[in-house]
Amino acid sequence: MLLVSIPVGMVSPVSCLMITAFASNKIVGATWMKGLNFLFMIPVLTYIFQGSWEFILGLLPYYWIFKMYDPGFQVFPFALNYTIGLIYLVILIVISTILFKRQVYP
């Protein structure tokens, strides 16, 4: 559980930086927040879509975390799910930081 808390904690800065990078005011930011929260819950669809179709959901940050927690639906072993999820979240943090800096410090 301690290992899984690292990628779970990394999703919050990604969403915060993305919201700040794309929102021009508080109302738009609240809309982005609701939209991102909805997108983060989509990995639950892996219960419906199984096989190669579910890898499309791998573009969402919580997909790999969901795969770590749910051993019955793991396609890969825990270590591989963890590594892919961690690397993907680090890439998202770097991209969202670059977008944030472009928006806030033009």
C-alpha positions as CSV (number, residue, x, y, z in Angstrom):
1,M,0.0,0.0,0.0
2,L,2.9,2.3,0.7
3,L,4.3,1.8,-2.8
4,V,0.9,2.5,-4.4
5,S,0.5,5.8,-2.5
6,I,3.4,7.3,-4.5
7,P,1.6,7.3,-7.9
8,V,-1.7,8.1,-6.3
9,G,-0.2,11.2,-4.7
10,M,1.3,12.2,-8.1
11,V,-2.1,12.5,-9.8
12,S,-3.0,15.5,-7.7
13,P,-0.2,17.7,-9.0
14,V,-0.9,16.6,-12.5
15,S,-4.6,17.6,-12.3
16,C,-3.8,20.8,-10.5
17,L,-1.2,21.9,-13.0
18,M,-3.4,21.0,-16.0
19,I,-6.3,22.9,-14.5
20,T,-4.2,25.9,-13.9
21,A,-2.6,25.8,-17.3
22,F,-5.9,25.6,-19.3
23,A,-8.3,27.6,-17.1
24,S,-8.6,31.3,-17.7
25,N,-10.7,32.0,-14.5
26,K,-12.3,30.3,-11.5
27,I,-15.4,29.2,-13.3
28,V,-13.5,27.6,-16.2
29,G,-11.2,26.0,-13.6
30,A,-14.1,24.5,-11.8
31,T,-15.4,23.1,-15.1
32,W,-12.0,21.6,-15.8
33,M,-11.9,20.1,-12.4
34,K,-15.3,18.4,-12.8
35,G,-14.2,17.1,-16.2
36,L,-10.9,15.7,-15.0
37,N,-12.5,14.0,-12.1
38,F,-15.0,12.4,-14.4
39,L,-12.1,11.2,-16.7
40,F,-10.2,9.8,-13.7
41,M,-13.1,7.5,-12.9
42,I,-13.3,6.0,-16.4
43,P,-10.8,3.1,-15.6
44,V,-13.7,1.4,-13.9
45,L,-14.8,0.5,-17.5
46,T,-12.1,-2.2,-17.5
47,Y,-14.8,-4.4,-15.8
48,I,-16.7,-4.1,-19.1
49,F,-14.0,-3.8,-21.7
50,Q,-11.4,-6.6,-21.5
51,G,-8.7,-7.6,-23.8
52,S,-6.8,-5.3,-26.1
53,W,-9.5,-2.6,-26.0
54,E,-8.8,-1.7,-22.4
55,F,-5.3,-0.5,-23.2
56,I,-7.0,2.6,-24.7
57,L,-7.9,3.5,-21.1
58,G,-4.2,3.3,-20.3
59,L,-3.9,7.0,-21.4
60,L,-5.7,8.0,-18.2
61,P,-3.5,8.4,-15.1
62,Y,-5.7,6.3,-12.8
63,Y,-5.8,3.3,-15.1
64,W,-2.4,2.0,-14.0
65,I,-3.2,2.6,-10.3
66,F,-6.5,0.8,-10.7
67,K,-4.6,-2.1,-12.2
68,M,-2.2,-2.2,-9.3
69,Y,-5.1,-2.4,-6.8
70,D,-7.2,-5.0,-8.6
71,P,-5.3,-8.3,-8.9
72,G,-8.2,-10.0,-10.6
73,F,-7.9,-7.7,-13.6
74,Q,-4.2,-7.3,-13.8
75,V,-2.9,-7.8,-17.3
76,F,0.7,-7.4,-16.2
77,P,2.3,-8.3,-12.9
78,F,2.2,-5.7,-10.1
79,A,5.8,-4.5,-10.7
80,L,5.3,-3.8,-14.3
81,N,2.0,-2.0,-13.7
82,Y,3.7,0.0,-11.0
83,T,6.7,0.9,-13.2
84,I,4.5,1.9,-16.2
85,G,2.2,3.9,-14.0
86,L,5.1,5.7,-12.3
87,I,6.9,6.6,-15.5
88,Y,3.7,7.7,-17.2
89,L,2.8,10.0,-14.2
90,V,6.3,11.5,-14.2
91,I,6.0,12.2,-17.9
92,L,2.5,13.8,-17.2
93,I,4.0,16.0,-14.4
94,V,6.8,17.2,-16.7
95,I,4.3,18.0,-19.5
96,S,1.9,19.7,-17.2
97,T,4.7,21.8,-15.6
98,I,5.8,23.0,-19.0
99,L,2.2,23.9,-19.9
100,F,1.8,25.7,-16.6
101,K,5.0,27.7,-17.0
102,R,3.9,28.7,-20.5
103,Q,0.5,29.9,-19.2
104,V,1.6,31.7,-16.1
105,Y,5.1,33.0,-17.1
106,P,4.7,33.9,-20.8
